[in-house]
Amino acid sequence: MDFEQLIFLPYPRKITPLPGVFRFGEWGGISIDPNDMKDLLPAAQKLRDGLTKYPGLNWQIELTAASKVGGISIRRTGDHSIPPQGYLIKTLEDGIQIDAADAAGAYYASCTLLQMLEQLPAGGRVLPGISILDWPDFAARGVMLDISRDKVYTMETLFELVDLLSSWKINQLQLYMEHTFAYQNHPIIWQDASPMTAGEIRQLDVYCKDRFVELVPNQNSFGHMERWLKYKEYEPLAEIVGDFVTPWGEKKTGPYSLAAVDPGSIKLIASLYDELLPNFSSSLFNVGCDETFDLGKGRSRDACERLGIGRVYLDYLLQIHQLVVNRGNTMQFWGDIILKYPELLPEIPRDVLGLTWGYEADHPFDHQAELFSRSGLPFYVCPGTSTWNSLAGRTDNALENIHNAARNGLRFGAAGCLVTDWGDNGHWQMLPVSYLGFVSGAALSWCVDANQFRSVPDWLDTFAFQDRGRILGDLAFELGNADHTSGVDLPGNGGYFWPLQWPLEKIRSHPKYNPRMFLNGIQKLQEIREKHAGYGQMLRKDAQLIQSEFDLTMRMMQHACQRALFAFGKTGSAGLRQDLEEIITEYRRIWLLRNRVGGLHDSLSRLEMLRCDYE
């Protein structure tokens, strides 16, 4: 195999061909210096375990500083010739040499070498002569999973995902929590949620750490607290109970946020931190504090009128910061509110990490990153997978949103890039739909220049779906663009999503909906099905499940179109009720294969309420 045929995720920043080839012998050694065993053993173990998957290869780890002919040598450089987390690989005729800046760099070198091996023809044992010099643009490259909007993943799902993400050099994982940690002092909050327990968090933390992934605690601490405040025991801490109008004019009903002016709010949050944080080895902590839409609408009205909303928000944030510092952690927080008051940025302590987020292709990451940069506050850029409030995602939007964030984060000196995967309105998107955003985020957060024009379907087929038939990657890519290629084009792939969430009258009255677009949508789905028939040749053990997930995704998208046509009076309800029942049955079956039962009722209820329309 020629080195130019190789696919990498992420692509290294510098690849140089070398003369000759390296041939794997049946027996071989992976040598590491005994003095560096603690740092280099994880990389050696990953290589050894990867090689055992190939019949006839029996390679062992050897503790020796000497390089052996025909073997693999892993060394840590004693200087700063390679940047942190970086490595240099040379595949030579007489052996493979790996020089790494540190333990992480050695581990990532092993990941890169194994990606090369995975692409050899069946039975192949020959690697091309090649030199790879590589290191990351961002020190922190993360993924955040929403486990509060209905889906709480099983431990098996989380372990498998960590294995994938770490092989793509993702080194931070956050589980977004509102009510899905089993707080022993607050059992009513999580009793129906199938939460993460303290023991499970500790187990996952160790699993992540062994793979150079930092599991960062994440607990919202201000807004998005409605699942707490709906209970009478906690309602007195609410900013407002009843209706309020958001800053953009939308009417909402509280409770929603904690009351910033109530000392009891800080007391509650302190008790959560005391239970949650000891289960994590990470010193970082994401406290949330985003989207406090009702701030100043209720109990804090007088304070906000007297001091200003920004000041009241900052005063509360500083109290949260003190709680975090007192527990030995470094605070992360979502920056959407404070960025509305940039004059207050200099008052935030320099040991805080701001998280600037936005999920549209044209989000002003340039402006927001510059504000954080000028203030001297360290920050991450946080794009998204663009899968929530959709069924199949939004391919073009996701790719440009992530590229935009990484490009401007690099330009203005961001400390990290965190790709978010939310679950609004039922968390209907299947996990494999989010792989497109994960692979793009992994690639662009590692090195923008080397990865910005690469083939995303190739990444998906090679490293996410392991599809030798080269079908699934293109299917995921095209499904995520089905909205605007078919004319069913609303923000968020909404033409295929909102007809399943809205009453019939709202569908009929929407100014951008018309029967023709939904007929086109059905036609587009048929074209995609025919083009990708057969699903390729996935090597994953959950290949059948992934096929079922994409089948259900397309079936739900088609039902959305048919429901919209029914709303416009262009077709009858015959068959819709039966189709809906079959969708509900399959949705439940698939849900329980990757997720816990908690949240299933809430998610399914959004589909079940459609029954009355078809009677």
N, C-alpha and C positions, 0 to 999 in steps of 0.2 A: 504494500500500500504506500502510495506517495504521500508525503506530509501535507500537501495541498488538498488532499481529499479528506483530511481529518476535520471533524467538527468539535469545537470545544464550548463548554458552558461554565464560566465565561471564557471568551477568547482571550488568550494572553496578549500582553502589550507588545511583545517582541519574540518572533519565531525566526530562527535561522537554520537553514538546512546544513547538515554536516555529511561528510563522505561516509559511505558504508551503511551497514545495518546492524542492529543488535538482535541476536537469536536467543530466545529463552531455552535453556536446557531443562531437562526433566527435573534435575535437582539443582538447587542454588541457595545462596545465602543473601540475606538483607542485613548488612552490617551497620551497626551504630556504635559510637564511642561510649564505653561504659561511664565516662565522666558526664556525658550528656543524656544518660538513659532516661531520666525523668521527662525531659523535653522531647526526645526523639522517639521514644517507645510507641506513643499513639500512632505516629505516622508509619512506623515499621509494622505495627499490628494491622493497620488498615490495608497496607500493601499485601501482607501475607494472607489476610482473610480474602482479599480480592483475588489473589492468584489461585487460591484453593478452589475457586469456582470453575477453573479450567482443567478438564481431565488431563491427567498425566503430568501436571506441574506440582511439585512437592518442594516448596521453598520454606526456609526457616529463618528465624531471626538469630543473628550472631553478634555477641558483644565483643567487638574488636575495633580498634581505631584504624586498622589496615584495610585497604580496599582489596577485594579478591577478584581475580580475572573471571569474567563471566557472571559476576554478581551485581547487586545493587548496593551502593554506598550512600548513606544519609549522614550529612555532616552539618553542624551549625557553624556559620562563619563567625570568626572572632572579631570582625571589624564591622563597619557600617556601610560596606560596599553594596549591600542589598537592603532596601527600605523595610520597615516593620511589616510583618506578615508576608514578605516576599520570598522568592526562591529562584534558583537556577537549576534547570534540568539539562543534562547532556546524555543522549543515548549514543554510545560509542560501540565500536565493534567488540571491545574487550570488557564492556560493562556499562552500567548506568550510574551516573554521578548526580547526586542531589545535594546542593548547598542551600541552606535556609538561613534566613535572618533570625528565626526564633522557632518555638514549638509550633505555632500556628502556620508559619511558612512551610515547615516540613510537612505538616498535615495536608496543606493545600497542594503541595507538590505531588503527594501521593494521590490526591483526588484527580489531578491532571493526568498523571501517568495511567491511572486506571481508566480514565475516559478514552485514552488512546487504545488501550488493550480491548475495551468493549467493542471497538469498531473494526477489529481484525476479522477477516473471513473465518468461517467456522474451521476450527482446527489450526488456525494461523498462530505462529509464535514469533513473527519477525516484525520488529519495529523499525521505521526508517531512522536514519541518523538525523538528529535534530537537537537544536539548542533552544530552550525556552527560558526567557527572563521575564519575571512577572511580579507585580505587587499591586495592591488596591489603591483606587482613588480615595475611597472613604474608609476610615478605620472601622466604622460601625455600618453593617449592612443587614437590615432587619426585615422581618415579616411580622405583622400584627394580625392575629386572628380574632374575630368577634365571636366570643362564646357567651354573649349575653342576649343577643337577639335570636333566641330559640335554640340554636344548635350548640350543644356542648359535645365536643368530639370524644369518642372513646379513647382510652389510653393506647390501644393498638393503632388507631388512626394517627394519633399524635406522634407515636414512636416512628411510624413509617414516614410521616411528613418531615420529621427532624432528620431522618436518614437522607431523604431527598435534598432538603434545603442545605444541609451541611456539605453534601457532595458538590453543590453549586457554589460553595464558599459563602453562604449566608451565615452570619455569626451572631445574630441576635433574634430572639423570638419573644413576642409578647402575646399574652392571652387577655383580651379586653374583658374586664369584669365590671358588672354593676351589682349583680345579685347571685353570681354563680360560684362563689367560694363558700364552703360549708363553715361559716362563722358559728362557733359553738355558742356564743352568747346571743345569736340572732337567728334561731332556727326557723322562725316563721317566714323569713325572707326567702329562703332557698328550698323550702320543703317540697316543692313540686318541680324543681329545676334540674335534678340530677347533677348537683354541683361537683366541682373539683374539691376533693378533700385535702387536708394538710399533708397526709401521707402520700397522696398521688402527686402533689406538687413537688414534694421532696424527691420522689422517684423520678419524675420527669426532669427535675433540675440536674440530677446526677447523669441521666441519660444525655441530656444536652451538653453538659460540661465535658463529657467524654468525647464529644464530637466537635468541640470548640464552638459551641453555641451558648450564648449567655441567655438564660431564661430570666427576663426582666419582669418584676411584678407590675401589674397594671390594675388600678382600682379607681374608678371615677369617684370624685370627692366633692362635687358641687352641683353641676347640672346632671341631667340623665339619672336622677334618683327617684323617678316615679315608682319604681318597683319596690322601693322602701316606703315612700311617703304615702302610699295608698292604704297602708295599715294604720289603724287608729293609734297604735303605740308610737308611731313615728310622724304622723301627720302634723303634730304641733311644731315640728321643725321646718315645715314647708314655707317657701317664700310666698306662695299664694295657693289657695284652694278655690278652684273655680276658673272662669274664663279669663284669658288675657290675650293681647294682640302682640304678635312678634314684631321685631323691627321692620320686617318687610310687608307687614299688613295682614298676615295670616292669623286667623282665630284659632287658639288652642285652649285646652282645658287642663288646668293643674290638678293636683300638685305635680311639680316637675323638678325644680331646684331646691336645694337647702337654703334656708334663710341665712344670708351672710351676716346679719346683725344679731343672730341668736347664738350665745355662747354654747348652747347645747349642740349646735351643728359641729363645732370643733371637737367637743367632747365625744360625740358619736364617731367621728372620723378617726380620732385618736385610738378609740377602742378597736376599730377595724385594723388599723396599722399594726397594733400590738399582736393581733392574731395572725395576720397575713405575712408580714415581712420576715419573721424568723424562719420561714420555710424555704427561702431563696438564698442562694449564695451570692447573687448579684448585689452590688452596692447601689445600682440604679433603681429608680422607682418612678413610674409614670402615674401621676396623680390625676390626670385628665383635666377637669375644670374647663371643658369646652362648652359652647352653645348654651350659655346661661341666658336664654331668651327672656325669661321672666324677671330677671334682676331689675329691681326698681318698680316692678308692677304691683308689689304687695307690701310685705312687712318692711322692706328696705326702701320704700318710696321716699320717706322723709330724708333718710340719710343720703340717698342718691340725688335728691333735689338740692340738698345743702352742700354736698361734697363733690357730686358728679358720679356717674355710673362707673367710670374707669377707676376712680379712687376707691370706691367701695369694693370693687372687684379686686384691686391690687391689695388692699388691706386684708381681705380674706385669704388671698393667695399667699401673702407673707406669713400668715398664721399657719397655713398648711406647710409652708417651707420650714418653719421652725419645728413642727412635728417631725418632719422627715429628717432634718439635721440631727435632732435629738436622738433619733434611732440609728444614726450612723449611715444614712443613705444620701444619695445625690438625686435631687428632684428633676424629673422631666414633667413638662406640662404642655397641653395644646395651646398654641399661640393665637388662635383666631380672635379672642376677645381683646387681649392686650395690644394686638397690632392695630386695633381701632384707636388706640390712645398711645401712639409711639413716643409721645413726650414722657411717658411713665417708664419706658424701657430702662433708662439708666438707674432706676431705683430698685430693679430686680437684682438680687445678689449674683455675683459672677460665678457661683458654684451651681447655678441652675442651668438646665438644658431646655431651650425653647424648641417646640415642635411646630413648624409651619406647614400646614396641610391645605390641600385643595385637590379636587378630583376631575376638573375639566381640562381638556387639552390646552386651553389658553390661560390656565390659572396664572396669576401674576407672581410666580415664584421669584422672578427677577427682583421685583419691588420688595417683596416681603423678606427675601433672603438678604437683600441689601440693608434693610432696616435692622435686622438682627446683627448683621456684620458690623455696621457702623456703631451700634450700641456696645459692642464688645461682648455680647452675650453668646456663648456657644449654642449651636442649634443644629437640628436635623431638618432635612426636607422630607416631607411625607406625602407621596402620591398614593394612588390606589389601584386596585385591580379592575375597577369599573364593572364589577359583576353584580353588586347589590342593586335592588330595584330593577332587576332584569332576570332573564332566564338563561341566556347564553352569553352574557357579557357585552362589552362594547369594544371590539378589538382596536380599531383605529384610535379611539379616544384614550384607551388604556396605554397604548404604546407611546403616544405623543405626550400624555400626562406624565408618564414615568421619565421619558426622555427630557422633557421640560424641567422636571424637578432635579434630575441628576446633573444636567448641564448647568443649571443656575446654582445648584448647591456647590458644585465644583468651582464655579466662577467666584463665588462669594465666601468660600472657605467653610462650608458646612462640615460638621464633625461626623455626620452619618446620613444615611438614606433609609427610611423605614417605609416599606410598602404595606398599605393597610388593606384588609379584606373584611368589609362590613356585612351585616346581615339584616338590613332594614326590611320591614314588612314581610316577615315570615321566613327570611333566609332561604328563599326558594332555589337559588343557584346551587348546582351540584359542585362538590369540591373540585373535580377535574376541570371545571370551567375556569376556575381561578388559577390553574397552572400557567396559563398564558401570561398573566400578570406577574406571577412568581418568577418565571424564567427571565422575563424582561427586566424585572427589578434586580435579580441576581447579577445579570450580565452588566447592566448599565451602572449599578452601584460599585461594581468592581473596576471597570475601566470604560469610560464613555467612548473615548476615541476608537478603541479596538472593537467595540460591540454595537455601535449605534446603527450600522447599516447591515446587520446580519439577518439571516432568515429565521424568523421565529418558529414557523412550522418545522424546520429542521431541528431546532432545539427541542421542541415538544416531542417529536417522533423519537429522537435519539435518546433523550435523557429523562423525559417525563413519562411518556407512554411506552417507551421501549418498543416501538412499532417498526418492525423490519419491512412492513408493507408500505410505509410512508403515507398513511391515510389519515390517521387520527389528528395529526398536527394541523393539516390543512382543513379538516372538518371543524375543529375548534376555532380556527382562524376565521373561516367563512361564516360559521354560525354567529359569531360575535359581530359580524358586519351585515347580517341579514336584514337588519332594520333599514339602513339607508340604501342598500343595493336593491331592495324590493319596493321601496317607497313607504314602508310602514315606519316612518321616521319621526320619532319624538325623542326628546332628551332622555337618556337612560335606556335606550332600546325599548322605549315605552310602548310602542305599538304592539309588541308581543307580550307585554307585562301587565299594563294597567287594565286592559279589558278583563283580566282575571281578578282584579282587585276592586273594580268599580261597579256600581249599580248600572243596569241597562240604560237608564235615562241619562246618566252622566256620559256614557259612551256615545249615545245619540247626539248629545248637545255639544260635544267637544268640537271646537272650531277647526281642528286639524285632522279630524277623523272623517273618512268617507268610505263607502263600500268598496270602491275600486282599489284602494290601497290594501285592503285585507284580502281581496281576491289575488292581488299581486303577491301578497305575503304567502298565501298557500302555494302558489305556483313556485315561488323562490324556494320554499322548504322542500318541495318535491324535487326540484333540480339538485339541491344539495344532497338529498337522500340518494338519488340515482348516481351522482358523481362519486359518492363515498361508500357505496354498497360493499359490504364484506368486512369492514372495520380493520383490514390489515392483518398483521401478525404480531400482536402484542405478546411480549415475553413476561409481563407482570403477572403475579399470582392473582391479582384482582381484575384481570382482563375482562371477564364476563360481567363484573359489576360495572366497570367503566362503560362498556357497551350499553348496559341497561340504563346508566345515568344519562348518556347522550340520547338514547331512544326516548326516554321519558321527557327530557328537555324539549326535543322536537315535537313530541306529542302535545305537550302543554302549550308550545308556541302555536301549533295548528289549532288547538282548541280555542285559544285566545282569538284567532282570526275568525273561526266559525261562530264564536259567541258574539263578536262584534257584528258580523253579518246578520245574526239573529236579532241583535238590538236594532239594526236598521230595517228590519222586516224583509230582508232579502232571502231568508231561508227559515224553515220551521225549526222547532225544537226536537224533532224526531232524531234520535240517536245521540243527542247532546247529553241527556241525563245518563245514559249507559256509558258513554265515553268518560264522563266525569267520574262515575263510580269506579271505573277501571283505573283511571288516573290516581284517584285517592288511594285505592288498594296498593298500587305499585309504589306510590310515593311513600306510604307507610313502610312497606317492605324495604325499600332502598334506604330510607332514613336510618332504620335500626341497624343497618350493616356498617355504618360509619359513625353514628352518633348515639348518644344516650336518649332514653325515652323522654326525659324532661324537655319541655319546649315543643314536643311533637304536637300536642293538642292545640297549642296556640297557633302553630304554623299551619296545621291542617284545617283549622276552623275557618281560615280565609278562603279555602277551597270549598269547604262544606256548605258555606252560606250561599253558594251559587245554586244549590239544589232547588231552592224555592222558585228560581226563575224558569226552571225547565218543567215544572209541574203542569 
